[in-house]
Amino acid sequence: MTKLDVRQTPVSVDELLQMASDAAVLVVNRDGNEFVVEAADAIDREVAQLAASEKFMSFLDERSQEPGSVSLEEIERRRLAVGPQ
């Protein structure tokens, strides 16, 4: 990862993106905040699209409200109750 402190080395957006096309760039801005800039791959783009989808986020919200799953202890208890197969 390349570190770029724009307080010391100002660059254009095009220059920054060119740098990020080769490897991730840790950018320190004028306020000292840090950001990572890197090329997006197919998974990154899909994550961004899904996060922006109200329908998908609503689906996740509904799923999170469903009752919990079966614990490992419960699975083991049920297995023992059935006996060897």
C-alpha positions as CSV (number, residue, x, y, z in Angstrom):
1,M,0.0,0.0,0.0
2,T,1.3,3.4,-1.0
3,K,0.9,6.3,1.5
4,L,0.1,9.7,0.1
5,D,0.0,12.8,2.3
6,V,-1.6,15.5,0.3
7,R,-0.4,18.1,2.7
8,Q,3.1,17.4,1.5
9,T,2.4,16.1,-2.0
10,P,-0.7,17.5,-3.7
11,V,-2.0,15.5,-6.6
12,S,-4.9,15.7,-9.0
13,V,-7.8,13.2,-8.9
14,D,-6.5,11.7,-12.1
15,E,-3.0,11.2,-10.7
16,L,-4.5,9.6,-7.5
17,L,-6.7,7.3,-9.5
18,Q,-3.7,6.3,-11.7
19,M,-1.7,5.5,-8.5
20,A,-4.7,3.5,-7.2
21,S,-5.0,1.4,-10.4
22,D,-1.6,-0.2,-9.5
23,A,-2.1,-0.6,-5.7
24,A,-4.2,0.6,-2.8
25,V,-3.3,4.2,-1.7
26,L,-3.6,5.4,1.8
27,V,-4.4,9.1,1.4
28,V,-3.9,11.6,4.3
29,N,-5.9,14.8,3.7
30,R,-5.3,18.3,4.9
31,D,-7.2,17.6,8.2
32,G,-5.1,14.5,8.8
33,N,-8.0,12.1,8.1
34,E,-7.0,8.9,6.3
35,F,-8.8,7.3,3.3
36,V,-8.0,4.2,1.3
37,V,-8.4,4.5,-2.5
38,E,-8.2,1.3,-4.6
39,A,-9.6,-0.1,-7.8
40,A,-13.0,-1.7,-7.5
41,D,-13.5,-5.2,-8.5
42,A,-16.8,-7.0,-9.4
43,I,-17.5,-7.8,-5.8
44,D,-16.9,-4.2,-4.7
45,R,-19.3,-3.0,-7.3
46,E,-21.9,-5.6,-6.4
47,V,-21.7,-4.7,-2.7
48,A,-22.2,-1.0,-3.5
49,Q,-25.2,-1.8,-5.7
50,L,-26.8,-4.0,-3.1
51,A,-26.2,-1.4,-0.3
52,A,-28.0,1.2,-2.5
53,S,-31.0,-1.1,-3.1
54,E,-33.9,-0.2,-0.8
55,K,-35.6,-3.5,-1.8
56,F,-32.5,-5.6,-0.8
57,M,-31.9,-3.7,2.4
58,S,-35.6,-4.2,3.3
59,F,-35.2,-7.9,2.7
60,L,-32.2,-8.0,5.0
61,D,-34.1,-6.1,7.7
62,E,-37.0,-8.6,7.5
63,R,-34.6,-11.5,7.7
64,S,-32.9,-10.1,10.7
65,Q,-36.3,-10.0,12.5
66,E,-36.8,-13.8,12.1
67,P,-36.4,-16.0,15.1
68,G,-32.9,-17.2,15.9
69,S,-31.4,-20.3,14.5
70,V,-31.0,-23.7,16.2
71,S,-28.1,-23.8,18.6
72,L,-25.3,-26.4,18.2
73,E,-26.4,-27.9,21.5
74,E,-29.9,-28.4,20.2
75,I,-28.7,-30.1,17.1
76,E,-26.5,-32.4,19.1
77,R,-29.5,-33.2,21.5
78,R,-31.7,-33.9,18.5
79,R,-29.0,-36.1,16.9
80,L,-28.7,-38.1,20.1
81,A,-32.5,-38.5,20.5
82,V,-32.7,-40.0,17.0
83,G,-29.8,-42.4,17.6
84,P,-27.2,-43.7,15.1
85,Q,-28.3,-43.8,11.5
